[in-house]
Structures are given as structure tokens and as C-alpha cells.
Amino acid sequence: MGKVLFFNFPGEGHINPTIPLVEELIKQGEEVVYYCVEEYKIKIEKTGALFRPYENFLTPSHITKRVNEKIDPLEMLLYMGKAMDATVEKVLKEVRDEEYDYVIYDNNFAAGWIIADVLNLPKISSYTTFAINQEIFSTLIQNRGEMDKNSQKYQEIEEIKTKWKDKYGVLLTNKKKPHDMPRRYHPCIHLEVLST
């Protein structure tokens, strides 16, 4: 049977829906290596998957700020970009002598997509979300803040994107517009990852 690399975003709403999927994959004879943060180790190992950690980049203060304050999109992008960059480098070192058949990754965690592209593997996106109405959606859009493309943060984000393009052959673009997003919109900033 196949061997899968699984990458998930740290959070109950991202992890819990994948547990039955992983259990079924293992029941069908697949070997699953599942990357996430230590907090979910026991839950993931109970499925029969091999758990491997990456550093937890979601600190309680980061989560509180996202919920209670206006979200600075550049700060969030930079924070996530640095976290994904560290995860990509760590994982690629760990799996360089291993063979996999495909990757499953959470759509909010581009590291999985990048790793699949670097390893030239087929990829499947897991998309989790929460129930949302138009009022909540409008509030989330209003609370995103504006992007200052002249700021140091923006320049650092561009440096990370350039590194990924040059080192891994992966191009990140922000193609989603708020008015194009379906009601299942997730309140983090979406980036479309394109292979070059």
C-alpha cells in the first residue's frame, strides 16, 4: 500500500476532522506519517499514524490578538511565512532519505503544499471551516486591516516568497479577493500556491 505525509495546522477544528480519515487510511493499509504540534501527539498516535512534531507557532498571545484586536495582515503573513519556512526546512531534512507516495495537507498550512511540490508528490488538500453568516463574514473582512506594501514586514514577506521561488521552485500569489470568497471563508489570509 501507499505511504503518506500528512501536514496539519494546529487547532482542534483542523485536527479532529482528519482523525477518522487517518484511521481509515491506516485500516486500508496506508502508512501515515503525520506532522503537527506536540499538543496533538496522543490524539494522532491513537490513529496508528507515526507522529512527528514541528514547532508550535500559535502562542496563546498570538491567538488572543487575532480574536480581540484588529488583525495586521502583514504581521500575520510574516509570522506564518516564517513558521512555514522553518517547518519546510525541518521536514525536508527529516524526509530526504524516505519515500512517500502522496501528501495530505491542511489548506491553511502551505508548508504541506510546498513540501509536496519539492518532493514532486501528488497532493490532497484538507479544507476545514466553521459555520459563518454574512454578518460574521463582513466583520472578519473589516477587521483584517490594510497592507502597507512599503513596510519592513512586507519586504520580509517578499524575501521569504523569493527564497521559496528560488530554492524550491514555488511561487506564492494572493489571488483571492474578499468579494469572491464563498461563505465558508476562513478568517486567515489565503494564499494560492503555484508550482513554477
Backbone as CSV, one residue per row, in Angstrom:
resi,resn,N_x,N_y,N_z,CA_x,CA_y,CA_z,C_x,C_y,C_z
1,MET,0.835,-1.192,0.000,0.000,0.000,0.000,0.875,1.250,0.000
2,GLY,0.241,2.413,0.089,0.946,3.673,-0.036,1.457,4.218,1.281
3,LYS,2.332,5.204,1.148,2.893,5.898,2.299,2.607,7.384,2.119
4,VAL,1.966,7.998,3.134,1.521,9.382,3.023,2.180,10.269,4.069
5,LEU,2.546,11.460,3.639,2.982,12.519,4.544,1.761,13.400,4.783
6,PHE,1.435,13.627,6.039,0.247,14.399,6.399,0.699,15.616,7.192
7,PHE,0.228,16.805,6.803,0.574,18.054,7.487,-0.697,18.752,7.921
8,ASN,-0.745,19.148,9.197,-1.937,19.831,9.644,-1.610,21.079,10.439
9,PHE,-2.533,22.012,10.359,-2.493,23.268,11.098,-2.881,22.971,12.544
10,PRO,-2.196,23.564,13.528,-2.510,23.257,14.920,-3.823,23.883,15.374
11,GLY,-4.790,23.053,15.661,-6.091,23.508,16.140,-7.089,22.373,16.088
12,GLU,-7.941,22.295,17.098,-8.934,21.218,17.175,-9.770,21.128,15.906
13,GLY,-10.198,22.273,15.396,-11.042,22.284,14.210,-10.344,21.821,12.950
14,HIS,-9.033,21.768,12.973,-8.263,21.259,11.836,-7.918,19.783,12.047
15,ILE,-7.552,19.432,13.269,-7.120,18.068,13.582,-8.293,17.094,13.636
16,ASN,-9.311,17.431,14.418,-10.407,16.484,14.660,-11.043,15.914,13.397
17,PRO,-11.330,16.723,12.369,-11.944,16.132,11.169,-11.034,15.152,10.425
18,THR,-9.730,15.237,10.656,-8.819,14.343,9.929,-8.608,13.005,10.634
19,ILE,-8.977,12.918,11.895,-8.741,11.687,12.655,-9.430,10.483,12.009
20,PRO,-10.734,10.553,11.675,-11.355,9.398,11.015,-10.732,9.076,9.655
21,LEU,-10.311,10.114,8.937,-9.650,9.901,7.645,-8.363,9.108,7.825
22,VAL,-7.540,9.517,8.782,-6.275,8.828,9.033,-6.533,7.394,9.489
23,GLU,-7.522,7.211,10.372,-7.867,5.850,10.821,-8.256,4.965,9.639
24,GLU,-9.042,5.516,8.726,-9.469,4.735,7.558,-8.300,4.459,6.620
25,LEU,-7.438,5.428,6.414,-6.255,5.191,5.572,-5.421,4.038,6.134
26,ILE,-5.220,4.051,7.431,-4.425,3.005,8.075,-5.158,1.666,7.995
27,LYS,-6.455,1.681,8.192,-7.266,0.460,8.073,-7.133,-0.134,6.667
28,GLN,-7.022,0.739,5.669,-6.879,0.291,4.278,-5.442,-0.110,3.921
29,GLY,-4.532,0.000,4.901,-3.154,-0.442,4.678,-2.153,0.652,4.363
30,GLU,-2.587,1.908,4.386,-1.663,3.008,4.143,-0.791,3.234,5.378
31,GLU,0.433,3.684,5.154,1.315,4.097,6.237,1.268,5.619,6.277
32,VAL,0.942,6.189,7.454,0.764,7.629,7.573,1.801,8.210,8.526
33,VAL,2.538,9.203,8.048,3.446,9.987,8.880,2.803,11.360,8.997
34,TYR,2.406,11.725,10.216,1.563,12.900,10.461,2.353,13.963,11.222
35,TYR,2.549,15.128,10.585,3.230,16.269,11.214,2.222,17.235,11.809
36,CYS,2.462,17.587,13.061,1.667,18.601,13.747,2.446,19.018,14.998
37,VAL,1.811,19.759,15.891,2.467,20.194,17.123,2.257,19.156,18.224
38,GLU,3.155,19.172,19.211,3.152,18.186,20.307,1.809,18.037,21.002
39,GLU,1.059,19.110,21.094,-0.228,19.092,21.783,-1.154,17.983,21.266
40,TYR,-1.005,17.606,19.997,-1.903,16.628,19.382,-1.265,15.244,19.205
41,LYS,-0.116,15.051,19.783,0.620,13.793,19.608,-0.218,12.568,19.991
42,ILE,-0.781,12.562,21.181,-1.519,11.380,21.656,-2.719,11.115,20.757
43,LYS,-3.465,12.155,20.426,-4.643,12.002,19.568,-4.266,11.403,18.208
44,ILE,-3.174,11.881,17.639,-2.740,11.413,16.319,-2.185,9.996,16.413
45,GLU,-1.396,9.705,17.429,-0.827,8.361,17.575,-1.896,7.306,17.811
46,LYS,-3.015,7.681,18.432,-4.119,6.728,18.644,-4.691,6.214,17.328
47,THR,-4.499,6.949,16.250,-4.998,6.515,14.937,-4.129,5.409,14.348
48,GLY,-2.912,5.264,14.874,-1.947,4.329,14.303,-0.911,5.019,13.431
49,ALA,-1.057,6.331,13.261,-0.095,7.095,12.459,1.182,7.315,13.256
50,LEU,2.274,7.490,12.534,3.533,7.892,13.150,3.498,9.413,13.276
51,PHE,3.615,9.916,14.505,3.571,11.350,14.755,4.972,11.935,14.691
52,ARG,5.087,13.084,14.034,6.326,13.862,14.039,5.963,15.316,14.310
53,PRO,6.680,15.960,15.231,6.326,17.335,15.594,7.034,18.388,14.744
54,TYR,6.377,19.517,14.628,7.026,20.745,14.206,6.751,21.759,15.307
55,GLU,7.501,22.849,15.341,7.379,23.836,16.411,6.017,24.520,16.377
56,ASN,5.413,24.651,17.553,4.112,25.310,17.643,4.304,26.817,17.521
57,PHE,3.801,27.383,16.443,3.934,28.808,16.196,2.719,29.595,16.677
58,LEU,1.677,28.910,17.151,0.485,29.599,17.649,0.545,29.707,19.162
59,THR,1.118,30.797,19.629,1.201,31.029,21.064,-0.141,31.564,21.559
60,PRO,-0.453,31.381,22.846,-1.720,31.924,23.362,-1.874,33.423,23.102
61,SER,-0.791,34.189,23.207,-0.898,35.635,22.968,-1.218,35.929,21.505
62,HIS,-0.693,35.112,20.582,-0.973,35.287,19.155,-2.449,35.026,18.878
63,ILE,-2.996,33.982,19.470,-4.404,33.641,19.271,-5.301,34.733,19.854
64,THR,-4.979,35.190,21.056,-5.777,36.244,21.702,-5.782,37.504,20.849
65,LYS,-4.637,37.869,20.318,-4.545,39.065,19.485,-5.407,38.919,18.234
66,ARG,-5.393,37.724,17.616,-6.204,37.503,16.418,-7.682,37.650,16.718
67,VAL,-8.103,37.227,17.902,-9.519,37.254,18.258,-9.953,38.634,18.727
68,ASN,-9.141,39.294,19.551,-9.562,40.518,20.233,-9.186,41.821,19.554
69,GLU,-8.237,41.800,18.647,-7.753,43.041,18.066,-7.874,43.012,16.552
70,LYS,-7.707,44.172,15.962,-7.670,44.253,14.509,-6.438,43.498,14.016
71,ILE,-6.627,42.649,13.049,-5.541,41.812,12.552,-4.711,42.604,11.547
72,ASP,-3.424,42.717,11.802,-2.500,43.316,10.854,-2.126,42.223,9.864
73,PRO,-2.611,42.285,8.623,-2.351,41.202,7.680,-0.868,40.977,7.416
74,LEU,-0.083,42.036,7.424,1.351,41.864,7.199,2.009,41.139,8.358
75,GLU,1.607,41.492,9.566,2.164,40.814,10.733,1.819,39.327,10.699
76,MET,0.550,39.025,10.352,0.142,37.625,10.288,0.868,36.881,9.167
77,LEU,0.948,37.494,7.995,1.637,36.847,6.876,3.107,36.585,7.194
78,LEU,3.759,37.570,7.782,5.164,37.407,8.131,5.344,36.312,9.171
79,TYR,4.515,36.343,10.176,4.558,35.338,11.244,4.358,33.933,10.667
80,MET,3.318,33.778,9.834,3.028,32.466,9.229,4.113,32.077,8.234
81,GLY,4.593,33.049,7.466,5.640,32.748,6.497,6.901,32.218,7.161
82,LYS,7.311,32.864,8.252,8.498,32.397,8.984,8.267,31.004,9.567
83,ALA,7.064,30.773,10.113,6.756,29.464,10.692,6.755,28.382,9.617
84,MET,6.144,28.673,8.483,6.124,27.690,7.388,7.520,27.444,6.843
85,ASP,8.304,28.501,6.728,9.664,28.356,6.213,10.487,27.435,7.118
86,ALA,10.382,27.639,8.429,11.109,26.774,9.371,10.618,25.336,9.284
87,THR,9.315,25.151,9.134,8.747,23.806,9.039,9.201,23.116,7.758
88,VAL,9.170,23.830,6.650,9.603,23.248,5.375,11.044,22.769,5.480
89,GLU,11.923,23.618,5.995,13.337,23.233,6.097,13.524,22.033,7.015
90,LYS,12.855,22.021,8.155,12.959,20.914,9.117,12.485,19.606,8.497
91,VAL,11.306,19.646,7.901,10.722,18.418,7.352,11.549,17.891,6.187
92,LEU,11.984,18.775,5.291,12.767,18.298,4.145,14.056,17.606,4.594
93,LYS,14.663,18.089,5.668,15.847,17.409,6.208,15.484,16.028,6.753
94,GLU,14.335,15.951,7.439,13.920,14.692,8.056,13.508,13.622,7.037
95,VAL,12.926,14.031,5.922,12.390,13.048,4.974,13.269,12.828,3.747
96,ARG,14.422,13.455,3.696,15.228,13.396,2.468,15.612,11.984,2.041
97,ASP,15.730,11.056,2.976,16.088,9.677,2.621,14.896,8.732,2.697
98,GLU,13.692,9.289,2.778,12.475,8.485,2.855,11.691,8.616,1.555
99,GLU,10.814,7.649,1.301,9.989,7.697,0.090,8.518,7.729,0.480
100,TYR,7.771,8.584,-0.210,6.339,8.737,0.026,5.607,8.697,-1.304
101,ASP,4.319,8.380,-1.225,3.501,8.301,-2.433,2.661,9.562,-2.664
102,TYR,2.280,10.246,-1.587,1.487,11.455,-1.725,1.489,12.227,-0.407
103,VAL,0.966,13.457,-0.477,0.899,14.355,0.675,-0.557,14.781,0.871
104,ILE,-0.990,14.812,2.136,-2.256,15.441,2.502,-1.887,16.608,3.415
105,TYR,-2.451,17.777,3.142,-2.102,18.961,3.928,-3.343,19.795,4.194
106,ASP,-3.333,20.523,5.287,-4.407,21.449,5.610,-4.279,22.677,4.712
107,ASN,-5.395,23.134,4.161,-5.340,24.261,3.220,-4.818,25.548,3.852
108,ASN,-4.812,25.641,5.178,-4.278,26.823,5.849,-2.804,26.689,6.189
109,PHE,-2.194,25.597,5.759,-0.802,25.353,6.099,-0.025,25.037,4.826
110,ALA,0.425,26.097,4.159,1.075,25.960,2.854,2.358,25.149,2.895
111,ALA,2.928,24.934,4.070,4.150,24.120,4.160,3.939,22.745,3.535
112,GLY,2.775,22.157,3.738,2.482,20.837,3.149,2.497,20.886,1.636
113,TRP,1.917,21.933,1.067,1.892,22.100,-0.392,3.323,22.258,-0.912
114,ILE,4.090,23.106,-0.259,5.456,23.357,-0.699,6.278,22.069,-0.646
115,ILE,6.162,21.336,0.446,6.916,20.084,0.599,6.511,19.083,-0.477
116,ALA,5.218,18.972,-0.758,4.764,18.072,-1.827,5.378,18.462,-3.161
117,ASP,5.407,19.756,-3.456,5.998,20.213,-4.712,7.494,19.924,-4.762
118,VAL,8.197,20.199,-3.677,9.643,19.964,-3.640,9.936,18.473,-3.841
119,LEU,9.124,17.616,-3.222,9.322,16.160,-3.334,8.677,15.587,-4.592
120,ASN,8.019,16.460,-5.371,7.364,16.053,-6.611,6.311,14.967,-6.369
121,LEU,5.478,15.189,-5.337,4.456,14.221,-4.956,3.056,14.771,-5.217
122,PRO,2.115,13.901,-5.539,0.720,14.347,-5.624,0.262,14.864,-4.265
123,LYS,-0.672,15.826,-4.270,-1.111,16.418,-3.008,-2.629,16.516,-2.948
124,ILE,-3.122,16.377,-1.727,-4.554,16.472,-1.449,-4.718,17.502,-0.340
125,SER,-5.650,18.432,-0.518,-5.878,19.475,0.481,-7.062,19.104,1.361
126,SER,-6.865,19.216,2.660,-7.938,19.063,3.643,-8.449,20.457,3.955
127,TYR,-9.742,20.691,3.783,-10.310,22.021,3.980,-11.325,21.969,5.103
128,THR,-10.979,22.555,6.230,-11.908,22.629,7.346,-12.314,24.074,7.557
129,THR,-13.510,24.282,8.056,-14.000,25.630,8.297,-15.079,25.585,9.367
130,PHE,-15.675,26.701,9.644,-16.744,26.779,10.624,-17.950,27.448,9.977
131,ALA,-19.109,27.253,10.606,-20.323,27.885,10.092,-20.186,29.397,10.203
132,ILE,-20.607,30.097,9.167,-20.435,31.544,9.143,-21.614,32.175,8.408
133,ASN,-22.059,33.321,8.903,-23.115,34.046,8.198,-22.540,35.346,7.642
134,GLN,-23.367,36.099,6.917,-22.885,37.307,6.254,-22.384,38.345,7.254
135,GLU,-23.019,38.458,8.414,-22.598,39.441,9.418,-21.193,39.133,9.937
136,ILE,-20.943,37.880,10.262,-19.612,37.486,10.744,-18.579,37.676,9.634
137,PHE,-18.941,37.264,8.424,-18.034,37.410,7.288,-17.637,38.870,7.099
138,SER,-18.606,39.779,7.129,-18.329,41.215,6.950,-17.422,41.741,8.054
139,THR,-17.651,41.304,9.286,-16.816,41.733,10.409,-15.379,41.257,10.223
140,LEU,-15.225,40.015,9.796,-13.876,39.480,9.586,-13.137,40.254,8.501
141,ILE,-13.819,40.568,7.435,-13.202,41.323,6.348,-12.797,42.712,6.839
142,GLN,-13.672,43.377,7.596,-13.375,44.724,8.103,-12.211,44.708,9.084
143,ASN,-12.052,43.643,9.855,-11.020,43.575,10.883,-9.661,43.115,10.364
144,ARG,-9.538,42.886,9.088,-8.259,42.432,8.548,-7.209,43.522,8.515
145,GLY,-7.597,44.744,8.421,-6.623,45.831,8.340,-6.114,45.998,6.916
146,GLU,-5.352,47.041,6.709,-4.800,47.337,5.390,-3.340,46.925,5.326
147,MET,-2.861,46.593,4.134,-1.481,46.196,3.939,-0.641,47.377,3.480
148,ASP,0.463,47.611,4.164,1.408,48.651,3.784,2.545,47.987,3.023
149,LYS,2.504,48.090,1.695,3.490,47.397,0.858,4.883,48.029,0.943
150,ASN,5.005,49.161,1.608,6.304,49.794,1.777,6.954,49.455,3.116
151,SER,6.263,48.709,3.939,6.772,48.420,5.283,7.873,47.359,5.268
152,GLN,8.628,47.317,6.354,9.678,46.316,6.527,9.073,44.915,6.543
153,LYS,7.910,44.756,7.165,7.249,43.442,7.223,6.944,42.938,5.819
154,TYR,6.417,43.824,4.993,6.103,43.425,3.616,7.369,42.986,2.878
155,GLN,8.449,43.719,3.073,9.709,43.371,2.423,10.222,42.010,2.898
156,GLU,10.053,41.721,4.193,10.464,40.415,4.723,9.614,39.289,4.146
157,ILE,8.322,39.546,3.972,7.443,38.550,3.346,7.899,38.283,1.919
158,GLU,8.216,39.352,1.201,8.700,39.203,-0.172,10.003,38.398,-0.223
159,GLU,10.875,38.592,0.765,12.123,37.822,0.831,11.848,36.335,1.017
160,ILE,10.885,36.003,1.870,10.524,34.593,2.074,9.952,34.009,0.788
161,LYS,9.061,34.759,0.133,8.483,34.286,-1.134,9.568,34.069,-2.190
162,THR,10.525,34.990,-2.244,11.620,34.859,-3.210,12.466,33.636,-2.890
163,LYS,12.744,33.410,-1.624,13.501,32.227,-1.212,12.796,30.961,-1.663
164,TRP,11.473,30.892,-1.421,10.723,29.691,-1.812,10.742,29.502,-3.325
165,LYS,10.649,30.605,-4.065,10.692,30.506,-5.524,12.066,30.027,-5.988
166,ASP,13.128,30.641,-5.451,14.480,30.308,-5.876,14.935,28.935,-5.390
167,LYS,14.643,28.620,-4.143,15.139,27.382,-3.549,14.266,26.173,-3.879
168,TYR,12.930,26.375,-3.908,12.010,25.253,-4.066,11.210,25.281,-5.364
169,GLY,11.294,26.381,-6.113,10.517,26.476,-7.341,9.035,26.686,-7.100
170,VAL,8.679,27.311,-5.973,7.282,27.523,-5.603,6.994,29.016,-5.609
171,LEU,5.895,29.400,-6.257,5.508,30.798,-6.356,4.218,31.010,-5.577
172,LEU,4.225,31.976,-4.663,3.035,32.320,-3.887,2.423,33.583,-4.449
173,THR,1.110,33.549,-4.669,0.399,34.752,-5.106,-0.887,34.868,-4.319
174,ASN,-1.328,36.084,-4.088,-2.587,36.320,-3.398,-3.642,36.635,-4.450
175,LYS,-4.356,35.600,-4.918,-5.325,35.775,-5.995,-6.757,35.884,-5.511
176,LYS,-7.001,35.562,-4.242,-8.377,35.567,-3.752,-8.765,36.968,-3.313
177,LYS,-9.883,37.418,-3.782,-10.429,38.716,-3.399,-11.570,38.478,-2.416
178,PRO,-11.731,39.346,-1.408,-12.783,39.132,-0.408,-14.171,38.914,-1.001
179,HIS,-14.525,39.649,-2.065,-15.868,39.511,-2.625,-16.033,38.199,-3.397
180,ASP,-14.941,37.511,-3.731,-15.010,36.241,-4.448,-15.095,35.043,-3.513
181,MET,-14.853,35.259,-2.216,-14.782,34.147,-1.286,-16.170,33.637,-0.932
182,PRO,-16.314,32.315,-0.893,-17.608,31.751,-0.521,-17.885,31.958,0.964
183,ARG,-19.073,31.623,1.389,-19.452,31.791,2.792,-18.619,30.925,3.720
184,ARG,-17.958,29.936,3.215,-17.140,29.092,4.072,-15.765,29.724,4.336
185,TYR,-15.615,30.994,4.021,-14.381,31.744,4.207,-13.790,31.545,5.603
186,HIS,-12.518,31.352,5.643,-11.793,31.223,6.912,-11.095,32.547,7.172
187,PRO,-11.034,33.013,8.419,-10.550,34.363,8.699,-9.052,34.564,8.604
188,CYS,-8.308,33.618,8.143,-6.886,33.912,7.961,-6.663,34.310,6.510
189,ILE,-5.513,34.786,6.207,-5.225,35.282,4.869,-4.854,34.112,3.977
190,HIS,-5.571,33.991,2.873,-5.361,32.868,1.970,-4.332,33.228,0.907
191,LEU,-3.447,32.328,0.637,-2.500,32.476,-0.444,-2.623,31.270,-1.347
192,GLU,-2.637,31.505,-2.629,-2.663,30.410,-3.576,-1.217,30.077,-3.897
193,VAL,-0.869,28.816,-3.803,0.497,28.390,-4.064,0.533,27.761,-5.443
194,LEU,1.396,28.266,-6.291,1.500,27.770,-7.665,2.890,27.192,-7.890
195,SER,2.931,26.045,-8.499,4.222,25.446,-8.851,4.745,26.108,-10.114
196,THR,6.055,26.391,-10.149,6.610,27.036,-11.341,7.337,26.026,-12.188
